[in-house]
Amino acid sequence: MTANTGRRLAIVAVFVTIGLLAAGAVAGVSGLSEMGQPSGDEVLDQTEQRYDVAETITGTATVTVMNDSASKTATVEYAAAEPNKTWAAVTSETRSYEMGTNGTVVWAVGENRSYARELTAESVAMNDSTDPVPEENVTATLRGTSEVNGESTYVLDLEPTNESIDAPNTTLWVDTEDYRVHKMTTDDGTNRTEFTVEETNFNVSIDDSQFAPPADRVAVTTVETYDTYDAAQSATDMDLPEYENGTFEEARYISRPESTAVVQQYDADSENVTVLSATGALRYLEDVENGTAVQVNGQNATAIERDDRAVVYWTEDAVTTGVVVEGTTDEAVAAAEEL
């Protein structure tokens, strides 16, 4: 097993719910100090090595996010295995969901919505050979020792080595005997997150079905890319509009169980124009706010302008057509009238 995949395994298993990539971020220290307490970086390096040698990891953790006005707690069960297999289930008082990947499909299942997408060979290869964080971008300071659930731990304060990075204050509690992670807290000045590991198991047997999308609830989303308008048109039954004042660059055909969409990209005098055609889109547009009624060649349409971009869209014969430009509503309408 490579060091890269080992770091990923440790990160996913321990920090999957809050996306902090602290453990395994420092490398290059071979052992602990011979006399006295180890340094913070030495403890962090030993923690990385502890997870690096694991072929599988399973565990349970409690995550609490709090601020001055509210506090929410969830239970997280997680598993990870070589190569590129991860799973997590999150349960709180208000909702529950699962998410994972078996290396070829990434998926999520919630109470009201499910999602799955095939991974391309390129993305799998990239994920297999690239560290999630650069090495040596975190430094650890040993604050002392403390007990977590009756276990003796080193207490580490983590800071990015790049002072320009605005990272939350992060503290890690690591077992003094076997260097497994027992607890982590982060504080960004507004929200404080406490991640307490209740149980960790290394090198246990995990059936591959643990990481596969539930076949009865999740259908796979596929994405195909086309280099010409004609190729994109031949891939769908929808009549695709063509933007006459721009140069076609590519189109992506996205197929879901409940909808299909074609996203065309055009270059119009160094400005990007996106033309969308989709079935089943109305369910996603029902809750759109701050839309403005406009006309596109006599067709009733809706325009939305946000963050220096504007989109205008309309639905006819169950197909929604949209045009996105880097500009104003008037520019979006003008582009739509050129279809």
HUKAWO-V170220 format. One record per pair of residues at least 24 apart in sequence whose C-alpha atoms are under 10 Angstrom apart, sorted by the first residue. I is the first residue (numbers start at 0). J is the second residue. If there is no record, write none. Layout:
i=I j=J
i=I j=J
//
This chain:
i=0 j=51
i=0 j=52
i=0 j=53
i=0 j=54
i=0 j=81
i=0 j=82
i=1 j=51
i=1 j=52
i=1 j=127
i=1 j=128
i=2 j=26
i=2 j=47
i=2 j=48
i=2 j=50
i=2 j=51
i=2 j=52
i=2 j=128
i=2 j=130
i=3 j=51
i=3 j=126
i=3 j=127
i=3 j=128
i=3 j=129
i=3 j=130
i=3 j=131
i=3 j=132
i=4 j=51
i=4 j=52
i=4 j=53
i=4 j=54
i=4 j=80
i=4 j=81
i=4 j=82
i=4 j=83
i=4 j=126
i=4 j=127
i=4 j=128
i=4 j=129
i=4 j=130
i=4 j=131
i=5 j=47
i=5 j=48
i=5 j=49
i=5 j=50
i=5 j=51
i=5 j=52
i=5 j=53
i=5 j=54
i=5 j=55
i=5 j=80
i=5 j=81
i=5 j=82
i=5 j=130
i=6 j=47
i=6 j=48
i=6 j=49
i=6 j=50
i=6 j=51
i=6 j=52
i=6 j=53
i=6 j=130
i=6 j=131
i=6 j=132
i=7 j=50
i=7 j=51
i=7 j=79
i=7 j=81
i=7 j=82
i=7 j=83
i=7 j=126
i=7 j=127
i=7 j=129
i=7 j=130
i=7 j=131
i=7 j=132
i=8 j=50
i=8 j=51
i=8 j=52
i=8 j=53
i=8 j=54
i=8 j=55
i=8 j=56
i=8 j=78
i=8 j=79
i=8 j=80
i=8 j=81
i=8 j=82
i=8 j=83
i=8 j=84
i=8 j=85
i=9 j=46
i=9 j=47
i=9 j=48
i=9 j=49
i=9 j=50
i=9 j=51
i=9 j=52
i=9 j=53
i=9 j=55
i=9 j=56
i=9 j=79
i=9 j=179
i=9 j=180
i=10 j=47
i=10 j=50
i=10 j=79
i=10 j=131
i=10 j=132
i=11 j=56
i=11 j=77
i=11 j=78
i=11 j=79
i=11 j=84
i=11 j=85
i=11 j=86
i=11 j=87
i=12 j=50
i=12 j=55
i=12 j=56
i=12 j=57
i=12 j=58
i=12 j=59
i=12 j=60
i=12 j=76
i=12 j=77
i=12 j=78
i=12 j=79
i=12 j=80
i=12 j=85
i=12 j=86
i=12 j=87
i=12 j=199
i=13 j=50
i=13 j=56
i=13 j=57
i=13 j=58
i=13 j=59
i=13 j=60
i=13 j=77
i=13 j=78
i=13 j=79
i=13 j=179
i=13 j=180
i=13 j=181
i=13 j=182
i=13 j=183
i=13 j=194
i=13 j=195
i=13 j=196
i=13 j=199
i=14 j=60
i=14 j=77
i=14 j=180
i=14 j=183
i=14 j=194
i=14 j=196
i=15 j=75
i=15 j=76
i=15 j=77
i=15 j=78
i=15 j=85
i=15 j=86
i=15 j=87
i=16 j=60
i=16 j=62
i=16 j=73
i=16 j=74
i=16 j=75
i=16 j=76
i=16 j=77
i=16 j=87
i=16 j=88
i=16 j=89
i=16 j=194
i=17 j=62
i=17 j=64
i=17 j=185
i=17 j=192
i=17 j=193
i=17 j=194
i=19 j=132
i=19 j=166
i=19 j=167
i=19 j=169
i=19 j=183
i=19 j=185
i=20 j=131
i=20 j=132
i=20 j=133
i=20 j=137
i=21 j=47
i=21 j=132
i=21 j=136
i=21 j=137
i=21 j=138
i=21 j=139
i=21 j=157
i=21 j=158
i=21 j=159
i=21 j=169
i=21 j=170
i=21 j=171
i=21 j=183
i=22 j=46
i=22 j=47
i=22 j=48
i=22 j=50
i=22 j=137
i=22 j=157
i=22 j=171
i=22 j=180
i=23 j=47
i=23 j=48
i=23 j=49
i=23 j=50
i=23 j=51
i=23 j=130
i=23 j=131
i=23 j=132
i=23 j=133
i=23 j=134
i=23 j=135
i=23 j=137
i=24 j=130
i=24 j=131
i=24 j=132
i=24 j=133
i=24 j=134
i=24 j=135
i=24 j=136
i=24 j=137
i=24 j=138
i=24 j=159
i=25 j=132
i=25 j=133
i=25 j=134
i=25 j=135
i=25 j=136
i=25 j=137
i=25 j=138
i=25 j=139
i=26 j=133
i=26 j=134
i=26 j=135
i=26 j=136
i=26 j=137
i=27 j=134
i=27 j=135
i=36 j=141
i=36 j=143
i=36 j=144
i=36 j=153
i=37 j=141
i=37 j=153
i=38 j=139
i=38 j=140
i=38 j=141
i=38 j=142
i=38 j=155
i=39 j=138
i=39 j=139
i=39 j=140
i=39 j=141
i=39 j=142
i=39 j=143
i=39 j=153
i=39 j=154
i=39 j=155
i=39 j=156
i=39 j=157
i=40 j=135
i=40 j=137
i=40 j=138
i=40 j=139
i=40 j=140
i=40 j=141
i=40 j=155
i=40 j=157
i=41 j=139
i=41 j=140
i=41 j=141
i=42 j=139
i=42 j=140
i=42 j=141
i=42 j=153
i=42 j=154
i=42 j=155
i=42 j=173
i=42 j=174
i=42 j=175
i=42 j=178
i=43 j=137
i=43 j=138
i=43 j=139
i=43 j=140
i=43 j=141
i=43 j=153
i=43 j=155
i=43 j=157
i=43 j=171
i=43 j=173
i=43 j=178
i=44 j=139
i=44 j=178
i=45 j=173
i=45 j=177
i=45 j=178
i=45 j=179
i=46 j=173
i=46 j=174
i=46 j=177
i=46 j=178
i=46 j=179
i=46 j=180
i=47 j=178
i=47 j=179
i=48 j=178
i=48 j=179
i=49 j=177
i=49 j=178
i=49 j=179
i=49 j=180
i=49 j=201
i=50 j=178
i=50 j=179
i=50 j=180
i=50 j=201
i=52 j=201
i=52 j=202
i=53 j=79
i=53 j=80
i=53 j=81
i=53 j=200
i=53 j=201
i=53 j=202
i=53 j=203
i=54 j=79
i=54 j=80
i=54 j=81
i=54 j=82
i=54 j=201
i=54 j=202
i=54 j=203
i=54 j=204
i=55 j=79
i=55 j=80
i=55 j=81
i=55 j=82
i=55 j=84
i=55 j=85
i=55 j=200
i=55 j=201
i=55 j=202
i=55 j=203
i=55 j=204
i=55 j=205
i=56 j=80
i=56 j=81
i=56 j=85
i=56 j=199
i=56 j=200
i=56 j=201
i=56 j=202
i=56 j=203
i=56 j=204
i=56 j=205
i=57 j=85
i=57 j=86
i=57 j=87
i=57 j=198
i=57 j=199
i=57 j=200
i=57 j=201
i=57 j=202
i=57 j=203
i=57 j=204
i=57 j=205
i=58 j=87
i=58 j=196
i=58 j=197
i=58 j=198
i=58 j=199
i=58 j=200
i=58 j=201
i=59 j=87
i=59 j=88
i=59 j=89
i=59 j=195
i=59 j=196
i=59 j=197
i=59 j=198
i=59 j=199
i=59 j=200
i=60 j=89
i=60 j=181
i=60 j=182
i=60 j=194
i=60 j=195
i=60 j=196
i=60 j=197
i=60 j=198
i=60 j=199
i=61 j=89
i=61 j=90
i=61 j=91
i=61 j=182
i=61 j=193
i=61 j=194
i=61 j=195
i=61 j=196
i=61 j=197
i=62 j=89
i=62 j=91
i=62 j=182
i=62 j=183
i=62 j=184
i=62 j=192
i=62 j=193
i=62 j=194
i=62 j=195
i=62 j=196
i=63 j=184
i=63 j=191
i=63 j=192
i=63 j=193
i=63 j=194
i=63 j=195
i=64 j=184
i=64 j=185
i=64 j=186
i=64 j=190
i=64 j=191
i=64 j=192
i=64 j=193
i=64 j=194
i=65 j=186
i=65 j=189
i=65 j=190
i=65 j=191
i=65 j=192
i=65 j=193
i=66 j=186
i=66 j=188
i=66 j=189
i=66 j=190
i=66 j=191
i=66 j=192
i=67 j=189
i=67 j=190
i=67 j=191
i=69 j=190
i=70 j=190
i=70 j=191
i=70 j=192
i=71 j=192
i=72 j=192
i=72 j=193
i=72 j=194
i=73 j=194
i=74 j=194
i=74 j=195
i=74 j=196
i=74 j=197
i=75 j=194
i=75 j=195
i=75 j=196
i=75 j=197
i=76 j=196
i=76 j=197
i=76 j=198
i=77 j=199
i=78 j=199
i=78 j=200
i=78 j=201
i=78 j=203
i=78 j=205
i=78 j=209
i=78 j=210
i=79 j=201
i=79 j=202
i=79 j=205
i=79 j=209
i=79 j=210
i=80 j=202
i=80 j=203
i=80 j=204
i=80 j=205
i=80 j=206
i=80 j=207
i=80 j=210
i=82 j=126
i=82 j=127
i=83 j=123
i=83 j=126
i=83 j=127
i=83 j=210
i=84 j=207
i=84 j=209
i=84 j=210
i=84 j=211
i=85 j=209
i=85 j=210
i=85 j=211
i=86 j=209
i=86 j=210
i=86 j=211
i=86 j=212
i=87 j=209
i=87 j=210
i=97 j=212
i=97 j=213
i=98 j=210
i=98 j=211
i=98 j=212
i=99 j=209
i=99 j=210
i=99 j=211
i=99 j=212
i=100 j=209
i=100 j=210
i=100 j=211
i=100 j=212
i=101 j=207
i=101 j=208
i=101 j=209
i=101 j=210
i=101 j=211
i=101 j=212
i=102 j=126
i=102 j=127
i=102 j=210
i=102 j=211
i=103 j=211
i=104 j=210
i=104 j=211
i=104 j=212
i=104 j=219
i=104 j=220
i=105 j=210
i=105 j=211
i=105 j=212
i=105 j=219
i=105 j=220
i=106 j=210
i=106 j=211
i=106 j=212
i=106 j=213
i=106 j=217
i=106 j=218
i=106 j=219
i=106 j=220
i=107 j=212
i=107 j=213
i=107 j=216
i=107 j=217
i=108 j=212
i=108 j=213
i=108 j=216
i=108 j=217
i=109 j=216
i=109 j=217
i=112 j=216
i=112 j=217
i=113 j=212
i=113 j=213
i=113 j=216
i=113 j=217
i=113 j=218
i=113 j=219
i=114 j=212
i=114 j=216
i=114 j=217
i=114 j=218
i=114 j=219
i=114 j=220
i=114 j=255
i=114 j=256
i=115 j=212
i=115 j=213
i=115 j=216
i=115 j=217
i=115 j=218
i=115 j=219
i=115 j=220
i=115 j=221
i=115 j=255
i=116 j=212
i=116 j=217
i=116 j=218
i=116 j=219
i=116 j=220
i=116 j=221
i=116 j=222
i=116 j=254
i=116 j=255
i=117 j=219
i=117 j=220
i=117 j=221
i=117 j=222
i=118 j=220
i=118 j=221
i=118 j=222
i=119 j=221
i=119 j=222
i=135 j=159
i=135 j=160
i=135 j=161
i=136 j=160
i=136 j=161
i=137 j=161
i=139 j=169
i=139 j=170
i=139 j=171
i=140 j=170
i=141 j=170
i=141 j=171
i=142 j=170
i=143 j=172
i=144 j=172
i=144 j=173
i=144 j=174
i=144 j=175
i=145 j=172
i=145 j=173
i=145 j=174
i=145 j=175
i=146 j=172
i=146 j=173
i=146 j=174
i=146 j=175
i=146 j=181
i=147 j=172
i=147 j=173
i=147 j=174
i=147 j=181
i=147 j=182
i=147 j=195
i=147 j=196
i=147 j=197
i=148 j=181
i=148 j=182
i=148 j=195
i=148 j=196
i=148 j=197
i=150 j=174
i=150 j=175
i=150 j=176
i=150 j=181
i=151 j=175
i=151 j=176
i=151 j=181
i=152 j=176
i=152 j=177
i=152 j=178
i=152 j=179
i=152 j=180
i=152 j=181
i=152 j=182
i=153 j=178
i=153 j=180
i=153 j=181
i=154 j=182
i=154 j=183
i=155 j=183
i=156 j=183
i=156 j=184
i=157 j=185
i=167 j=191
i=169 j=193
i=217 j=256
i=218 j=255
i=218 j=256
i=218 j=257
i=219 j=254
i=219 j=255
i=219 j=256
i=220 j=253
i=220 j=254
i=220 j=255
i=220 j=256
i=220 j=257
i=220 j=258
i=220 j=259
i=221 j=252
i=221 j=253
i=221 j=254
i=221 j=255
i=221 j=256
i=221 j=259
i=222 j=251
i=222 j=252
i=222 j=253
i=222 j=254
i=222 j=255
i=222 j=259
i=222 j=260
i=222 j=261
i=223 j=250
i=223 j=251
i=223 j=252
i=223 j=253
i=223 j=254
i=223 j=261
i=224 j=249
i=224 j=250
i=224 j=251
i=224 j=252
i=224 j=253
i=224 j=261
i=224 j=262
i=224 j=263
i=225 j=249
i=225 j=250
i=225 j=251
i=225 j=252
i=225 j=263
i=226 j=250
i=226 j=251
i=226 j=263
i=227 j=263
i=228 j=263
i=228 j=264
i=231 j=261
i=231 j=262
i=231 j=263
i=232 j=261
i=234 j=261
i=235 j=259
i=235 j=260
i=235 j=261
i=237 j=261
i=237 j=276
i=237 j=277
i=237 j=278
i=237 j=318
i=238 j=276
i=238 j=318
i=239 j=263
i=239 j=274
i=239 j=275
i=239 j=276
i=239 j=277
i=239 j=320
i=239 j=338
i=240 j=274
i=240 j=275
i=240 j=276
i=240 j=320
i=240 j=335
i=240 j=337
i=240 j=338
i=241 j=265
i=241 j=274
i=241 j=335
i=241 j=337
i=241 j=338
i=242 j=266
i=242 j=267
i=242 j=272
i=242 j=273
i=242 j=274
i=242 j=322
i=242 j=334
i=242 j=335
i=242 j=336
i=242 j=337
i=242 j=338
i=243 j=267
i=243 j=334
i=243 j=337
i=243 j=338
i=244 j=268
i=244 j=272
i=244 j=334
i=244 j=337
i=244 j=338
i=245 j=269
i=245 j=270
i=245 j=271
i=245 j=272
i=245 j=334
i=245 j=337
i=246 j=271
i=246 j=272
i=247 j=272
i=247 j=273
i=250 j=274
i=250 j=275
i=251 j=275
i=252 j=276
i=252 j=277
i=253 j=277
i=254 j=278
i=255 j=279
i=259 j=318
i=260 j=318
i=260 j=319
i=260 j=320
i=261 j=320
i=262 j=321
i=262 j=322
i=263 j=322
i=264 j=323
i=267 j=324
i=267 j=334
i=270 j=324
i=270 j=325
i=270 j=326
i=271 j=323
i=271 j=324
i=271 j=325
i=271 j=326
i=272 j=322
i=272 j=323
i=272 j=324
i=272 j=325
i=272 j=326
i=272 j=331
i=272 j=334
i=272 j=335
i=273 j=310
i=273 j=321
i=273 j=322
i=273 j=323
i=273 j=324
i=273 j=325
i=273 j=331
i=273 j=334
i=274 j=310
i=274 j=311
i=274 j=312
i=274 j=320
i=274 j=321
i=274 j=322
i=274 j=323
i=274 j=324
i=274 j=334
i=274 j=335
i=274 j=338
i=275 j=312
i=275 j=318
i=275 j=319
i=275 j=320
i=275 j=321
i=275 j=322
i=275 j=323
i=276 j=312
i=276 j=313
i=276 j=314
i=276 j=318
i=276 j=319
i=276 j=320
i=276 j=321
i=276 j=322
i=277 j=314
i=277 j=317
i=277 j=318
i=277 j=319
i=277 j=320
i=277 j=321
i=278 j=314
i=278 j=316
i=278 j=317
i=278 j=318
i=278 j=319
i=278 j=320
i=279 j=317
i=279 j=318
i=279 j=319
i=280 j=314
i=280 j=317
i=280 j=318
i=280 j=319
i=280 j=320
i=281 j=313
i=281 j=314
i=281 j=317
i=281 j=318
i=281 j=319
i=284 j=312
i=284 j=319
i=291 j=328
i=293 j=328
i=293 j=329
i=293 j=332
i=294 j=332
i=294 j=335
i=294 j=336
i=295 j=331
i=295 j=332
i=295 j=333
i=295 j=334
i=295 j=335
i=295 j=336
i=295 j=337
i=296 j=332
i=296 j=333
i=296 j=335
i=296 j=336
i=296 j=337
i=297 j=336
i=298 j=336
i=300 j=332
i=301 j=328
i=301 j=332
i=302 j=327
i=302 j=328
i=302 j=329
i=302 j=331
i=302 j=332
i=303 j=327
i=303 j=328
i=303 j=331
i=304 j=328
i=304 j=329
i=304 j=331
i=310 j=335
i=311 j=335
//
